[in-house]
Structures are given as structure tokens and as C-alpha cells.
Amino acid sequence: MRKITLLLAFLIALAPLSLFAQNSASGEIKPAPWSGDWWSRKRGLLIKGWQGHQPSPFEKFDNYAKIRTGKNPGVHAWEADTRNNHYNPNAEGWEGHCNGWAAASILTPEPTITRTRAGIQFTSADQKGLLSEQYMNCYCNFYGNRNWGKPGDDPDDIYPDEFHRLLIKYIGSGKSAMVCDIAVDRMVWNYPIYKFESTWSTGWFDDKKLKVTTYCYYVNDDVHPDFIGCKWFKVKYTYNLFLDDRGNIVSGEWTGESRNNHPDFVWVPTGDCTVPANSTLENPRLDPALVREICEGPARETAGVRASINPDFSIQEAGLNPDELF
């Protein structure tokens, strides 16, 4: 028995060395997260709709909620109110719902079919819009620190040794895709990584230094709202990893073009959570239970078709004046 225990301890001690002796690592999450629009705050597609697609996703939701509950929740009106900073015609070009889309694409199955609820047709784009709003605020594991473009912000964060560990931990193990802000500046561009391929070699006369090249496959949100599937793009990162005597990663440094082009921070969504009181992180009028009714289940329900209501009437019922919002 003692011999078996010693053998196991020996094998565990060699595990890191065996891993790096392979000179490569890879992983892929299947199915991949789905592509979808990132719902720009400036464009306001969730409240305005787009060419050939009216009423908007949130007008449809208010109509459905009115039929289901007898009361209009005012999702459209809340989103349209620029004081809540979800729709703002003067917003910066990068501001939007990319974090909500990224989380939803990882945590929920892609809505690929049009679903009819209470006589209202919710297309794949409508459903993705609702899910992207629902997951604007969610539970997650967060790594690194956001670069706010201020003096003292660390341009090397997130460091490549931590980034490499996260790729192995989440994607290499098949556990989950993870989300990266790919811009090392104050702007935030969230994209899910679902696949990576890493290769490395040791440095000259230094077997504790690994020269690593990693290709990360990101899910793209540069698609039409009605797009179905996973559109991806690939980014190459280079970095050095430094090992201790047992082969464990202890530090790292970005190299080449990756010094200025690497992820800013990483987060892994783990589940939806309630909206804190008085928070504008996500639309508090959006009921997740009704979103699930819309986005899950068969294409059609058994209930008969019912007429929808006038969008302006819905806004007024919520206690807001349409003339003040548009």
C-alpha cells in the first residue's frame, strides 16, 4: 500500500513536467456560443427595431407581458429613457450590450426558431435581444483588472501566465467558454473564447522559459440581428512563461505585438442573477420568467392568437409619456 501511495505522489509531482513536455495544449467548447448583435446603445435596435423588423423586440415583449399578466411592465419605456443609459443617441460607438450578449451566448442555447406566444411572433433576433438584456447583470468569475485609461493602470494585465492557466482550466477541461475584453484601453469589447491552440518551445539554454504561441478563437458579434450560428475570428498571442523547478508556471510576459494587443480582463459567466435595487445594470422591467416562456419550448403554444396592443398605449400605461422619450 505504501508503495502505491509513493508511486501516485511521484506521478502527481511529474504531471506539470509531463504536460509541458508535450509542447502543446488545446481545447474547444461544443457547441460554441452563438453569434448575435451586441445591441449598440447608440443605435437602439431593441426599442426601435430595424428595417423589415417592427415592432421592436421590447415592444413585442411588453405586448406579450400585457396579455399574460394584464399589465404592461414598461420594458420598452425604461430602455428608451436616456437617463438609464441603455439607449443614448450620443453614446460612444463601442458602448452597448456586448457583456449581456456574451454571457447569454454561453449560458443559454441558441434560439434558432421563431416562437409564437399569445399570437406574437418572436424571431431568433427578438429572443437573442431579450436574452442579451436579461444577462446584462449575471454571476461570474472575474480575472484581471479593467484598464480605465488612467495613470497607474497596468498595461500588461491580464498577465499571460494567468491567461494561459484560465485557457487550460476552462476551455482545455471542456468546462466553459470564457469572455475577454480584447482591447487594452478604456473601451470594452467583450467576446467569448470557445477554442484555443497553444504550442511552445524552451528558450535557448533555459528549460524553465517557454516561448508560447496561442491562437484564440472568438465568437463574433459583427452580424445581422437575424444571424444564426457561430461566426468566429482568430487572434494570435505570443508570450513567455517561466517555470519553477517542478514545472509550475510562476510568471509570464507578453512578447512581440501581443505587448500592446492582448486581453484586458477575463470573466466566466456562471448564471443569471436578480437586479439590485435602483440599479441600471440591466432593464429591471424585464421579467426573466416571461423571457423563458418566450425563448424555451416549442415553436407554437396551444393558446389561440390574440391581438397585440398599440406600443404608445403600452408606454402610457407604464406611466411615461412617449413624447418625452422620442
VENGIVEN-V967491 format. One record per pair of residues at least 24 apart in sequence whose C-alpha atoms are under 7 Angstrom apart, sorted by the first residue. I is the first residue (numbers start at 1). J is the second residue. Records with the same first field share a line. If there is no record, write none. Layout:
I = J  J
This chain:
16 = 247  248
17 = 246  247
23 = 199  200  201
24 = 198  199  200
25 = 197  198  199
26 = 172  196  197  198
27 = 171  172  174  195  196  197
28 = 171  172  174  194  195  196
29 = 171  174  176  177  194  195
32 = 194  230
33 = 105  106  219  230
34 = 105  110  229  230
35 = 219  220  221  228  229  230  231
36 = 101  128  221  223  225  227
37 = 221  222  223  224  225
38 = 96  97  98  101  221
39 = 96  97
40 = 95  96  97
41 = 86  87  88  91  95  96
42 = 87  88  89  90  91  93
43 = 89
44 = 87
46 = 129
47 = 76  80
57 = 126  129
59 = 311
63 = 308  309
64 = 118
72 = 314  317  318
73 = 285  318
74 = 285  315  318
75 = 283  285  286
77 = 315  320
79 = 283
80 = 325
81 = 325
84 = 280
94 = 187
97 = 132  136
98 = 190
99 = 136  190
100 = 132  133  135  136
101 = 132
102 = 179  190  191  192
103 = 135  269
104 = 131  132  135
106 = 177
107 = 271
111 = 295
112 = 228
113 = 299
114 = 299
115 = 294  299  300
116 = 299  300  301
117 = 294  300  301
118 = 303  304  305  306
119 = 304  305  306  307
124 = 226
125 = 225  226
127 = 295
130 = 291
133 = 282  283
134 = 282  288
135 = 272
136 = 281  282
137 = 273  275  281  282
138 = 269  271  272  273
139 = 269  270  271  272  273
140 = 267  268  269  270
141 = 267  268  269
142 = 266  267  268
143 = 265  266  267
144 = 265  266
145 = 265
146 = 264  265
147 = 184  185  186  264
148 = 185  186
149 = 185  186
155 = 184
157 = 264
158 = 263  264  265
159 = 252  253
160 = 239  252  253  254
161 = 241  249  251  252
171 = 195
178 = 266  267  268
179 = 266  267  268
180 = 263  265  266  267
181 = 263  264  265  266
182 = 262  263  264
183 = 262  263  264
184 = 261  262  263  264
191 = 218  219  220
192 = 218  219
193 = 217  218  219
194 = 218
208 = 242  243  244
209 = 240  241  242  243
210 = 240  241  242
211 = 239  240  241
212 = 238  239  240
213 = 237  238  239
214 = 238
237 = 262
